Amino acid sequence: RRSCRSWPRSWWCRWRRRSASRSRCCSGCWCPRSRSPPSRDGASEYLIEEEEGLNDHNVVLKCAEIQTAISEGATSFLFTEYKYAGGFMTVFAVLIFVFLGSIEGFSTKSQPCHYSVGKTCKPALANAAFSTIAFVLGAVTSLVSGFLGMKIATYANARTTLEARKGVGKAFIVAFRSGAVMGFLLAASGLFVLYVAINLFGLYYGDDWEGLFEAITGYGLGGSSMALFGRVGGGIYTKAADVGADLVGKVERNIPEDDPRNPAVIADNVGDNVGDIAGMGSDLFGSYAESSCAALVVASISSFGINREFTPMMYPLLISSVGIIACLITTLFATDFFEVKEVDQIEPALKKQLIISTAVMTVGIALVSWLGLPYTFTIFNFGAQKTVHSWQLFLCVAVGLWAGLVIGFITEYYTSNAYSPVQDVADSCRTGAATNVIFGLALGYKSVIIPIFAIAFSIFLSFSLAAMYGVAVAALGMLSTIATGLAIDAYGPISDNAGGIAEMAGMSHRIRERTDALDAAGNTTAAIGKGFAIGSAALVSLALFGAFVSRAGITTVDVLTPNVFIGLLVGAMLPYWFSAMTMKSVGSAALKMVEEVRRQFNTIPGLMEGTAKPDYATCVKISTDASIKEMIPPGALVMLTPLIVGTFFGVETLSGVLAGALVSGVQIAISASNTGGAWDNAKKYIEAGASEHAKSLGPKGSDCHKAAVIGDTIGDPLKDTSGPSLNILIKLMAVESLVFAPFFATYGGILFKYL
């Protein structure tokens, strides 16, 4: 009988409910089940076209059992984390009310407006009350967004695994659509709550738009403060489990990743959901809330606010609204118009989402700018009013939008193993872990260059055209495609967990190959998502910084004055202090995890043979307890710094701290995220062995592979804890300073007043 390999591609065997031993080809030939013809791109045809194990109901039950364990672990951790976050939210809400209410001695009388000379605005006590309410609204929305995103991801994990039995194309659609649901949910909920809050607050404030939108800034503070705990706590959780699972399981015991014999495997999968899904969702929600608040504050004291023009005033929200529509159209290209039919189409399909959403959004911005803005208007510019045209504001949004795309693709170049930088890092593993670390650090430092130039160009152009309002809407432009960004970002952890469930459920090697094909693309898209978050954080922080300087009554920030210069030095140091705290927290938690995993392997008889079940619950508890304990000091550092500096040293020193933290934090965040991503993909490049060069470095378990695993382990806290958390640090300090600016301007600088 003729071999199937001699027949055309369309006549190859498709394993559709045939006997367990042999299958009948559509061409009439017979071929053994263990063989599958190679496709044109070298990938196995069964990745796409064969169906396997559809009638095995035990697999479904096993996947459901694992999914339930992951979901319960993630839910338990988030509820524990939210208890602490809720306590912080209560205390900080009281601080906001007391600090802002004390400006006029808790008086209920109207006060002179800060910007509109000769007019009266609502009392400071009212601003304190509404700022507190806005803070709570932002915090609750952030927590709910993170929790719902986590629930969506945990349900999608097992479904992606089961769909992988039908082929990688079906699994891709489930993973991508699940991420899209989270993206649209977060973008829409943030926009809806903010719009409702503006209208409800407006019932009291009436014509006092200055006070209204100053109070609304509390919404951004609430969203970002909860994001800090989500990112730091979730990052410590996931990396403690990941490091413990890798060092003992892969390096010492030489067992596969996500092997059910590894006691830390459930904690590792839980961590992907609470760190990369819930934490990342809260992070991007915080960026969106803060950039919207910064734009609204500046607009309220521009001609939009002075003339009470509601539609132009809502221009920042219109940008986000059109972004949701543009992203909805874009998702159809990945799931309906151009379905994934080849393995090598997965990553291009995800990258096309960024390009298509950016192009569609550019058209949407043009329409909104034309229909929603007057042709000529004025923008507040540090005490003066700058004349701006609608097309100039369009350019500001567009430059932020396209700068985000540039940052995304540069991030991909430096973190994807399809390009030479990561391949060079993988090649350096030939001589051990030391050279791998050296090459990885060099890659991270170099990857900062082009993103910083893109951010600098965006700031220069947008500020030249429309002052700080231009910078704020440029940040909104970068975040306008947040739904697509979250879809491709959440896709990565969902695919990663799908592979883990396939391994733990004992599914065939073919199913794991399909989930690995999905996960390989997800690693790069997750890095792209972090690049977007960091780039937008830089623009958001600058816009908030400008609003703070204006509200605090600072005309110029002179770096030659000692008050400002010492602030610059301290501010530039804070990201290093914060990174040291978070990385040491991961190290401490990972140490406990490694000791527990080793203990179980050494003391549980039959664990390595697979005849005994590991104690997953203890590892989950270690990660939970460590992350809750260790997230408090970094959070306190970020939240207390503006309060201490503004109260005791004054607004000039605080402006220096904000500027220093912004300049230093962006560089470290980009470098840390890209270094960790490169080490991760260098390891996967060796494991996949997809090219002759990669095969020469492998296989799994070789000295070269072990060196790559060590690099990946070092990079884990960089790319998933410290790096992503730094963008929250610079945003949160800026928005907190803006919220408390009236208090600092009135009572700040206690020490300098008596020196």
Summary of the structure (lengths in Angstrom):
residues: 755
radius of gyration: 26.6
end to end distance: 97.5
largest distance: 98.1
contacts: 3103
relative contact order: 0.12
helix: 79%
strand: 3%
